[in-house]
Amino acid sequence: MSKLAQFIEELATNTDLQQQYLADAAGTMQAYGLAQNEIDAVLSGDKAQVEQLTGKSVKAVMFYHIP
């Protein structure tokens, strides 16, 4: 499994990682060890590019922060 795929799976279930991502998406992905092209793909919202990098079909997911 690619590092990006691991990140996406963990982001879906890890509330601490979700909070870090909401505060600083790029910084959180860098700290996780993702490559710059992976970070750029996620930040651009390019589903096809993310799928190509992960080798998996991914659903578009949006995280909402509700205070």
GUBAMI-992904 format. One line per 4 residues: number of its first residue (from 1); their letters; for each residue z, y, x of N, C-alpha, C, O. Coordinates in steps of 0.2 Angstrom, whole numbers, plus 5000, padded with zeros to 4 digits. Layout:
BEGIN
NUM = a = Z/Y/X/Z/Y/X/Z/Y/X/Z/Y/X; ...
% end
This chain:
BEGIN
1 = mskl = 5000/4994/5004/5000/5000/5000/5000/5006/5004/5004/5007/5009; 4996/5011/5003/4996/5017/5007/5002/5021/5006/5006/5021/5001; 5003/5026/5010/5009/5030/5010/5009/5034/5004/5014/5036/5001; 5003/5037/5002/5002/5041/4997/5003/5037/4990/5007/5040/4986
5 = aqfi = 5001/5031/4990/5003/5027/4984/5010/5026/4983/5013/5026/4978; 5014/5025/4989/5021/5024/4989/5024/5030/4986/5029/5030/4982; 5022/5036/4989/5025/5042/4987/5024/5043/4979/5029/5045/4976; 5018/5042/4976/5017/5043/4969/5021/5038/4965/5024/5041/4960
9 = eela = 5022/5032/4967/5026/5028/4964/5034/5030/4964/5037/5029/4959; 5036/5032/4970/5043/5034/4970/5044/5041/4967/5049/5042/4964; 5039/5045/4967/5040/5051/4963/5040/5050/4956/5044/5054/4952; 5037/5045/4953/5038/5044/4946/5045/5041/4944/5047/5042/4938
13 = tntd = 5049/5039/4948/5056/5036/4947/5062/5039/4950/5067/5039/4948; 5060/5043/4955/5066/5046/4959/5067/5053/4957/5063/5057/4959; 5073/5054/4954/5074/5061/4951/5075/5066/4957/5074/5072/4957; 5078/5064/4963/5080/5068/4968/5073/5070/4971/5072/5076/4973
17 = lqqq = 5068/5066/4972/5062/5067/4975/5058/5072/4970/5054/5076/4972; 5059/5071/4964/5055/5075/4959/5058/5082/4959/5054/5087/4959; 5064/5083/4960/5067/5090/4961/5065/5093/4967/5063/5099/4967; 5064/5089/4973/5062/5092/4979/5055/5094/4978/5052/5099/4981
21 = ylad = 5051/5090/4975/5044/5091/4974/5043/5097/4970/5038/5102/4971; 5047/5098/4964/5046/5104/4960/5048/5111/4964/5045/5116/4963; 5052/5110/4969/5054/5116/4973/5049/5118/4978/5048/5123/4980; 5046/5112/4981/5041/5113/4987/5037/5107/4987/5039/5103/4991
25 = aagt = 5032/5107/4984/5027/5101/4983/5025/5099/4990/5025/5094/4992; 5022/5104/4993/5018/5103/5000/5024/5101/5005/5022/5096/5009; 5029/5104/5005/5034/5103/5010/5037/5096/5009/5039/5092/5014; 5038/5094/5003/5041/5087/5001/5036/5082/5003/5038/5077/5006
29 = mqay = 5030/5083/5002/5025/5078/5004/5024/5077/5012/5023/5072/5015; 5025/5083/5015/5025/5083/5023/5031/5079/5025/5030/5075/5030; 5037/5081/5022/5043/5077/5025/5042/5070/5023/5045/5066/5027; 5039/5068/5018/5038/5061/5016/5033/5057/5021/5033/5051/5022
33 = glaq = 5029/5061/5025/5025/5058/5030/5018/5058/5028/5014/5054/5031; 5016/5061/5023/5009/5061/5020/5004/5065/5025/5006/5070/5028; 4998/5063/5026/4993/5067/5030/4991/5073/5026/4991/5073/5020; 4988/5078/5030/4986/5084/5027/4981/5083/5021/4981/5086/5016
37 = neid = 4976/5078/5023/4971/5077/5018/4974/5074/5011/4971/5075/5006; 4979/5070/5012/4982/5067/5006/4986/5073/5002/4986/5073/4996; 4989/5077/5006/4993/5083/5002/4988/5087/4999/4989/5089/4993; 4982/5089/5002/4977/5093/4999/4974/5090/4993/4973/5093/4988
41 = avls = 4973/5083/4993/4970/5080/4987/4975/5081/4981/4973/5082/4976; 4982/5079/4982/4987/5080/4977/4987/5087/4974/4987/5088/4968; 4987/5092/4979/4988/5099/4977/4982/5101/4973/4982/5106/4969; 4976/5099/4975/4970/5101/4971/4969/5098/4964/4966/5100/4960
45 = gdka = 4973/5092/4963/4973/5089/4957/4966/5085/4956/4965/5083/4950; 4963/5083/4961/4957/5080/4961/4959/5072/4961/4960/5069/4966; 4959/5070/4955/4961/5063/4953/4956/5058/4957/4959/5053/4959; 4950/5059/4957/4945/5054/4960/4947/5054/4968/4947/5048/4971
49 = qveq = 4948/5059/4971/4950/5059/4978/4957/5056/4979/4957/5052/4984; 4962/5057/4975/4968/5053/4976/4967/5046/4975/4970/5042/4978; 4963/5044/4970/4961/5037/4969/4958/5034/4975/4959/5028/4977; 4953/5038/4978/4950/5035/4984/4955/5034/4990/4955/5029/4993
53 = ltgk = 4960/5039/4990/4964/5038/4996/4970/5033/4995/4972/5030/5000; 4971/5032/4989/4976/5026/4987/4973/5020/4986/4977/5014/4987; 4967/5019/4984/4964/5013/4983/4966/5010/4976/4965/5005/4974; 4969/5015/4972/4971/5013/4965/4969/5018/4960/4968/5024/4962
57 = svka = 4969/5016/4954/4968/5020/4948/4974/5024/4947/4980/5020/4946; 4974/5030/4946/4980/5034/4945/4979/5038/4938/4974/5040/4937; 4985/5038/4935/4985/5043/4929/4987/5050/4931/4991/5051/4936; 4984/5054/4928/4986/5061/4929/4993/5062/4926/4994/5061/4921
61 = vmfy = 4997/5065/4930/5004/5065/4928/5007/5073/4930/5005/5075/4935; 5010/5075/4925/5013/5082/4926/5020/5082/4925/5023/5079/4920; 5024/5084/4930/5031/5084/4929/5034/5091/4927/5032/5096/4929; 5038/5091/4922/5040/5097/4919/5048/5098/4921/5051/5093/4921
65 = hip = 5050/5104/4922/5057/5105/4924/5060/5108/4918/5058/5114/4916; 5065/5105/4915/5068/5108/4909/5075/5110/4911/5079/5105/4912; 5077/5116/4912/5084/5118/4914/5089/5116/4908/5095/5117/4909
% end
